[in-house]
Amino acid sequence: MYEKDPVKIFVVEDDPAYTKFLKYVLGLNPDYEVEYFTTGKECLNNLHKKPDVITLDYSLPDQPGEKVLEQIRNYDPNINVIIVSAQEKIGTAVELLKAGAYDYITKDQDTKERLFNSINNARNKASLIREINHLKKEITEKYEFGKSIIGSSAAIKRVFELLEKAVKSTISVSITGETGTGKELIAKAIHYNSKRKDKPFVAVNITAIPSTLIESELFGHEKGAFTGAVGRRIGKFEEAEGGTIFLDEIGEMDPNLQAKLLRVLQEREITRVGGNQTIKLDVRLITATHKDLAEEVRAGRFREDLYYRLLGLPIHLPPLRERGNDILLIAKHFLDQYAKENQLPKFTITPEAQEKLLAYSFPGNIRELKSLIELAAVMADDQIIKPGNITFTKTSRPESFFLKEMTMQEYMYHIIRHFLNKYDNNVLEVARRLDIGKSSLYRYLKEMEAAGI
């Protein structure tokens, strides 16, 4: 995409004869758009035109070439400046290259070939930089809170509030929530909206790596550290330098490795397996788990000191069943996404199908909803999702809820609380759904809370 863009070149040269030569040489390539200037000032006054490459005469009438180079670099360090000079002093060339010049070419019989090669290489570099910047912009936009995290329920609004706090600091973040609630998506949203967004985001799923390899995977190893270590390997923490490392399912980490991770977090440094050199780290840590780590600590399965190191800013992701009409918003998003990917017209969901979605508990949360909606889109006729297109493949949670041994009063309390969460604490709507009066609803809650239920 970028390789076919014309190359915009500024030629800064005060020698008329050499300018004529450059016009001939550069005119041989139809992809070059060239402007000519005789002074450094003229060039600097036109930098707003955003040239890709500047060929700069070292000896200009108004100011030295190194001074012009400095001002170009201050304006935009991505502009590739090729110094063209009659001088052949190695020391001068080295100093100019150190100062940021892309290349140094002497005026001799090989100028034409060297200039072509240098401009072509500079063009490739400029194209790569533009492509990288474009991809960074796309990623940043993709993970804008309003685009990547969909919903307007009270539960998700609380998550938005915590995300705003997370991106303004470098504090560690611990994300909890059931499987499928979008913990990695939240971690990426934090990273790509923070000051570290231009640095790496490295995700590691603790459960996906064999326990014998996890230490090497996280911290790296030196050649010969163990059988099969045929060379040095950089670990995930080093890969994430300057950026963010996301440790998913941290609750599954082996107790022995927990101690080593604690030391890394305390000292902000690592030592590769089989090595002696300590390597300083500047990495933000985000962890996630579907487990209750506090309960894991009480059960002796997770270190208490590590728990408090990881806690930082805790963000709990509510299960989908507690997000009310967010289910419909997310379903519509997945339908629109499916239609776009498959070049289809947009889908609609009938009111009856919407009621069916809202009545389901989604034990697999957002991940399950996505799978269910994509299947419904495949089965639908005329882009209309009907109840018959929606197929539930897992056991609904309310069935397991009724397996708990509770009193009728306790059941009543949990049912009311469930509906209040589902409908964003809209008492009138909950009273209507449960077919009880508003005052009765308040009375039930007050009595149950007073009873310590």
N, C-alpha and C positions, 0 to 999 in steps of 0.2 A: 504493500500500500504506500509506504513512504519512499521506497526506492525509486518510484516513478515520478516523484515530485521534481520539478526543475530545481537546479542548484543556483541559489542567488549568491553571486560573487561580487565583492568590492575589490577593485584594483586601485591601490594608492601608489602612484609613481609619478615623479616630476620630470623624468627624462622622456622627451617626446619620441625619440627613436625607439626606446625600449617599450614605451606605451604602444607604439605601432606594432612592435613585435608581439606583444601580449595580446593585442586585439586580434591579430592573425591566428595565434596559437589557440586562444580560447574560443574563437569563432568557429573552429573546426568541430566543436561539439554543440549540436542544436539544443541540448538539455541545459546549457548554461545561460543564465540571465546575468549579464555583466554591467556594472556601472563603474565609471572611471573618475578618479579624483587625483588632484595634483598636490594636495596638502593634507596633513593630518587633521586639521580643523574641519575641512570639508567632510572627511570621512566620519569624524565623531558626530558632526551635526546630522548625519543621516543614519545613525545606528537604529533609529526607530523603525526603519524598513526591514530590520531583522535579517541581515545577511547570514548565510550558512558559513561562508568562507571569506576571509580577507587576505589578499596578498599585499603585504606591506613592505614598501621600500625602507631599508634601514636608515638611509640618509635623506631626510626630507628637508625642505627649505625653512619650514616654520618651527619644527620641533623634532627632537631625536626619535628614532623608531621605537626605542624601549619605553619612552614616555607615552607614545600613542598606544603601544601594546598594553601598558598598565591601565590606561583609561578604558580601553576596550574590555579588558578582563573585569574591571570594576563594574562596567555596565552590564555585561552578560558573559560569564565565564564559559558558556557553551559555544560561543562563536570561535571557530577554528582560525587562528591567525598563522599564516605562512610568511615568514620573513624572507624577502628576496634582497640579496645584497651583493655588492661587488667585492666585499671583504671576504677573505678566506681564513680569518683568524679563528682557530678552534675555540679559544677561550671565550670570544664574543658569542659564538654559536651556543656553547654550553650554558652561558649565563642567560641568554634569551630563552632557551628551552626550559631552564629552571624557572624562569619568570612566567612561564605559561604558554609560550609559542608552541604551535602544533608541529612546525617543521622549520628548517632553516635551509634555504637553497641559494647557492652562489650563481652569479650571472656568468655562465659559460656555455660551451657548446652542448652540454647535456641538460640545459634548463628545461627545454620543451618536454622531454620524457619524464624528468623528475617532477615537474610541475603537474603534469597530467596525473601521475601516480599519487602524488600527495593530495591533490584535490579530490580524486576518486576515493582515497582512504578517508579523507576528512568528511566526504559526503556520506559514506557508510556509517561513520561514527555519529554524525548529526542525525541520520535516519534512525539509528538505534536509540539514541537519546530521546528523540521525539516519540518513538514507539513505546519506550519504557514509561515516559511521562504520561502518555495516553492510557496505558494499562493501569498505571497508578491512579489516575483520575477515575477510570471505570471502576476499579476496586473500591475506592473511597466512596463513590456514589452508590455502589451496590450495597455497602454496609452503613449507609445513613440510617439512623434509627427508624425514621418514618417509612423507609422503603424495605428494610430487611426484617423489621419486627412489626408485625401487623396486629392491630387490636386497639380497642378503646375502653376496655373494661377497667374497673377500679384496680383489679389485681395487676394488670399489665402496666397501668399508669404508674404504679409504685415502682415497677422495674425500670421504667423510663427515668424516673427521678433519681434512682441509684446509679443508672448508667451515666447520667450527666455529671454526677459527682466523681465517678470512676475515671472518666476521660480527662478530668481537670487535675489529676494527681498521678503519682507513680505507685500508689499503695497497691499491695497484693490484693487480689480479688478471689474469693471462694464462691463458686456457683453451685447451688444445690437444686435438685429437682428430679422428678421421675424420669425414667428413660424415655427419650423421644420428645422432651419439652424444648429442645433447642439450645442446649448449653454451649456447644461449640460456636453456634451462630452468635450468641451473646458475647463470647470471648473475642471473636473476630470484630464485632461491632465496637467493642472497647478499644481494641488495638488500632483499627483503621480510622478511628475518630480521635485518637490521642496524638501527642507530639512524636510518638515513635512510629507513626504510620509508614514512614519511608524506609524503615528497617524491617528485618524479617519477622514473620509470624510463624512459629514452629509449633505444630500440634503433635502431641505424643499420647497415644492410648495405652495406658499401663497394661491393660488386659491383653493387648494384641502382641506383646513381646514376651518371649520365654523368660522365666525368672533368672536363668543362667546368663542371659544376654542383656538384661535391662541396665545394669551398671555401665557396661561398655556403651550401650546405646545412648544413655544420658550424658555420660562424662567423657566418652572417647577412650581410646587405648593406644598404647605404643606398640611398635613392632615387636613380636615375640612375647607379648604379655601373657598369652595363653595359646594353646594349640589352635591353629587356624588364623592367628593374628599375623598375617604375612606383611603387614605394613601399618603405618600410623593411621588412625581413623579419628576424625573430629566428631565429638558428641553433639547431641541436640542442644545442650546449653551453649556451647561455643557457636553453633550455627545461628542461634538466636541473639548473638551479641548486639547490643544496642536496641534490640526489639523486644518481643514478647515470646515467652514459652508457655504453652498451654498443656498442662498435665491432666488428661481426662481420666476419670475413674481412679483418682488418687487413693480412695479408700481400699483399693485392692493391692496396694504396694506392700511388698514383703517387709516385715519388721526390721530385718538387717539393713535393707536399703533405706528405710525411714531414718535410721541414725545417720547415714551418709548424706542424705538429702538435708537433714537438719544442719549438719556442719557446713554444707555449701551455702545455705541460706544465712547462717550466722556470719561466716567469714567472707561471703561474696566472692568466692574463688573455688576453683576445682583443681583436681589432680587427675590426669588420665590414668586409667588402669595400667599398671606396670611402669608408671613414670614417677618422677620425683619433682618435676617442675610444677609450681603452682601458677595458675592462670587466672587473673582477675576478671571478674564478670560485671557487666552492666546490662542486666536482663530483668524485665518485669515478669513476675510470676502470676499466672492465673490458673487456678485449679478447679476441677469439677468432680462431683460424685453424686450418685443417686442414693447413697447411704447417709444415715445420720451419724456423722463423725463423732459427735459428742457421746452418742450411745456406744460407738466403737471404742472410744477412750475408756468409758466406764467398764466395758467388757474386757479391756486389756488387749485389744487387737490393734490399737493405734496409739502411738506415743502422744502423751498430753502436751509435751513441750513443742513437738512438731505441729500439733493441732493449732496451738495459739500462734505459731509462726505463719501458718497458712491462712488463718482466718481473715486477716486484713479487713476488707470491706465485703461482708457477706451479701450475696444476692440470691434470693430464693425464687425459682421459676414456678409459678402455679401450674398445676395440671390443667389440661384443656377443659376438663369437665367443670372447672370452677371459673371459667372465663366467659360464660354466657354466650352472648351474640358474637363474640370474637370467633366462634366456630364458623359462623356463616361468612364473616369477612375473610378468614383464612381460606375457606373452601372456595370462595370466589377468586381469590388470588391464585390458587392452584389451577383452577379452571382456565383463567385468563392465560396463565403461563403455558398450560398444555395446548390451548388453542394456538398460541403464538408459535410454539415450537413445531407444531404439526401443520401450520398454515391453514387453520380452520377458522370459521366464523366463531364469534363469542358464544358461550353457553349461558343458559339461564337455569335456575333451580326453582321448581314449583313450590308453592307454600307448603304442600304436604311433605315434600322431600325435605324442606327446611325443618319442619317439625320433627321429622324422623332423625335428622342429624342432631338437633338440640336435645332429643330425648336419650341419646346414647352417651355412655360414660367415657368412651375412648381410652381404654387402658394403655394403648400404645401412643397416646397423645398426638402431637402434630405429625409425627412420622406415619402413624396409622391413618390419620386423616388424609394425608397426601396420597398414600397408596389407594385408599378407598375412593377418593375423588377421581384419580386417574382411571381406575377401573370403571367407575360410573360413566366417565366421558366416553370410554370405548364402547360401552354397552348402550349409550343413549341414542335415540333417534331424533333427527331434526334439531340437534343441539339443545335439547331440553332434558334436564335431569329430573327424573320422576322417582317416587319411592321405590319402585321395582328395580331401578338401576343401582340402588345403594345396598350393598351386601356386607354385613358385618361378619368378620371371620374369627373374632375373639370373644371370649366370655365377658359380658358386661360387668363392671365392678359392683353395681348395686346388688347383684346376686351374692357376691362374697360379703357384702356389707351385712346382709341379713343372716349370715352364718355366725356373726358375733353375738355373744350372749349379753344382752342389755335389757334394762327395764323399758316398759312402754314410754315412760317419761324421758328416758335417755334417747330412745329412738326418735321421739318427737323433736327433742332438742337438735339432734344431728340433721334431721330432715329439714328443719327450719333454717339451720345454719347453711346447709347445702344450697338451698334455694336463694338465700340472701347473697351468697357468693356468686351464684350463677347469674342473678339479675342485678348485680352492682348495688346491693343494699336498697333496692327499690321496694319499700315495704308494701306499697299499694299493689304492685305487680305480684309479689310473693303471696300476699293475702288472697288475691284473685286466683292464683294458680292452686293454692291449697284449699280454697273455698272456706276461709275463716275470716272473721272480722279483724281489722287492723288493731283494734284495742286488745282483742284476744291474743293476737300474735305477740304484742308487746308484753302482755301479762305472762304468757308462757315463758318468754325469754327471761323476764325478771325473776320469775319463780325458780327457773332452772339454774340460773347463775347464782342466786341466793343459796340454792341447795348444793352448790359446788360441782355441778355437772359440767 
